[in-house]
């Protein structure tokens, strides 16, 4: 019996080794090192004093542990910048979801020449970079008397997120069977009820993808806040990092501490929504 067991155990080892993907494992370790080294430099630099950081350099092990850089960041205008960024991000995501869902629903259900033209117009937006239209956007925001307001950031940021959002949701809504629409029509459901009770639940994966994608773009937005705002009261996090860069010196520990604190909220949201984001981008969110 023991001899049979040894034979089985030895016969399993080569099979396990054959199943192991050694090149993929080596690539994963290499990728881990590539990601871990910048993260180590980022975090280790924030727990050193400014003088220690300048003496030892960015790659040295911390010889003393201090949270003074985080204290300087939190005692400054960082909380205001964080609040402004949260307002811009949540508003952009909500606005994009509402508009993209309704536009995609009308494109799917109307099937007229006008709806096709509207869909093609949104697809054309994918080819237009925001840098190419920054001057017309600036003039429109100024004419609307929205310059130096959070709304001046929200509106163009949401507008440039709409083309890809409509494209994702149209793909998700095409997965809904025609018989399901017809059964709700036989029950006397209105288009609004069909949208709310059938389309939205069936495309929640795509809607989550659009929300996360829009939130990431708004959180990391730089050009629109730079061009369309001026006062410190309406600054967002990406512009607030300039507070630690002076004419003759840079407070690197405080700057990197602000970067760490600004990453935490959006990274946490990404961890919770990453599965829906991947499913939606793979085109299976509506199934």
C-alpha positions, -999 to 999 in steps of 0.1 A, spaced: 0 0 0 28 24 9 45 17 -24 13 26 -42 10 58 -22 46 68 -30 40 61 -67 9 84 -66 27 112 -48 57 111 -72 33 109 -102 15 141 -89 46 162 -85 56 163 -122 20 171 -131 20 200 -106 53 213 -120 39 210 -155 9 231 -145 31 258 -130 36 287 -154 72 297 -144 75 325 -170 43 341 -158 55 337 -121 88 354 -130 70 382 -148 47 386 -118 76 389 -94 93 414 -118 61 435 -120 58 434 -82 93 448 -78 86 475 -104 55 485 -85 69 481 -50 101 502 -54 82 535 -62 57 528 -34 86 522 -9 102 555 -20 69 573 -18 59 560 17 95 560 32 100 596 22 69 608 40 79 594 74 113 612 75 120 648 85 129 672 58 166 674 69 170 636 71 155 632 37 179 657 22 209 641 40 202 604 32 184 606 -1 152 590 -14 165 554 -15 178 552 21 161 534 49 143 558 73 166 564 104 139 582 123 101 579 121 80 611 122 46 621 109 54 658 107 50 659 70 14 646 73 7 671 101 19 700 79 -3 688 51 -34 683 73 -29 717 90 -28 735 57 -55 738 30 -54 701 21 -89 694 37 -104 721 16 -88 708 -16 -100 673 -7 -136 685 -2 -135 703 -35 -122 672 -53 -149 650 -37 -176 675 -48 -162 676 -84 -158 638 -85 -192 628 -72 -210 655 -93 -192 644 -125 -199 607 -119 -236 613 -111 -240 636 -141 -223 613 -165 -243 582 -153 -277 600 -157 -269 615 -191 -251 584 -205 -279 560 -194 -306 581 -210 -287 587 -242 -277 550 -246 -313 539 -239 -327 563 -265 -301 551 -291 -310 514 -284 -348 517 -284 -355 545 -309 -334 531 -338 -342 561 -360 -318 580 -382 -317 609 -357 -307 585 -329 -280 570 -351 -267 604 -359 -266 613 -322 -247 581 -314 -222 588 -342 -218 624 -328 -209 609 -294 -184 585 -311 -168 615 -329 -161 629 -294 -137 600 -287 -113 615 -314 -113 650 -300 -87 657 -273 -97 681 -246 -65 702 -252 -77 709 -288 -109 727 -276 -96 743 -244 -100 779 -258 -137 775 -268 -144 758 -235 -127 787 -217 -148 813 -237 -180 794 -230 -174 791 -193 -165 828 -192 -197 838 -211 -218 817 -187 -201 835 -158 -189 802 -143 -152 810 -143 -134 802 -110 -162 779 -98 -164 742 -92 -191 740 -118 -166 752 -144 -146 720 -137 -176 697 -135 -193 705 -168 -164 701 -192 -150 671 -173 -184 653 -175 -188 663 -212 -155 647 -222 -164 615 -202 -197 611 -220 -185 596 -254 -168 565 -239 -196 562 -213 -223 561 -240 -203 536 -260 -199 513 -229 -236 515 -220 -248 510 -256 -228 478 -256 -243 467 -223 -279 474 -233 -275 455 -266 -272 423 -244 -308 427 -232 -331 404 -251 -359 420 -273 -385 396 -257 -379 412 -223 -388 446 -237 -418 432 -254 -430 415 -222 -428 447 -203 -446 466 -231 -474 440 -229 -477 447 -192 -483 484 -201 -450 497 -188 -440 532 -199 -405 539 -214 -395 554 -180 -406 523 -162 -388 500 -186 -356 520 -181 -359 519 -143 -371 484 -138 -354 465 -167 -325 484 -183 -309 498 -151 -308 465 -132 -296 445 -163 -268 470 -170 -256 477 -135 -221 464 -144 -218 489 -173 -232 517 -151 -206 509 -124 -179 509 -150 -190 543 -162 -192 556 -127 -157 544 -118 -142 556 -151 -157 591 -147 -147 593 -111 -111 584 -119 -110 610 -147 -125 638 -125 -102 629 -95 -71 631 -115 -82 661 -137 -56 688 -140 -61 709 -172 -96 721 -166 -89 731 -129 -57 749 -140 -74 769 -168 -109 774 -154 -102 783 -118 -79 808 -101 -87 812 -63 -75 790 -35 -111 784 -24 -118 764 -56 -86 745 -59 -86 707 -62 -59 683 -50 -40 682 -83 -34 719 -81 -30 719 -43 3 700 -46 19 733 -58 16 746 -22 47 726 -13 68 738 -43 83 772 -37 106 794 -58 138 783 -41 129 750 -24 106 720 -24 92 704 7 94 668 -7 82 649 24 51 671 27 45 669 -11 47 631 -11 25 630 20 -1 650 2 2 626 -27 -3 596 -4 -34 612 13 -49 621 -21 -45 585 -34 -62 568 -5 -99 577 -12 -99 569 -49 -78 538 -45 -103 525 -18 -132 532 -42 -113 514 -70 -107 483 -48 -144 479 -41 -155 485 -78 -126 469 -97 -146 437 -105 -175 457 -120 -150 479 -139 -132 449 -155 -165 431 -163 -179 462 -179 -148 469 -200 -149 433 -212 -184 437 -224 -201 413 -200 -214 438 -175 -250 437 -188 -253 399 -188 
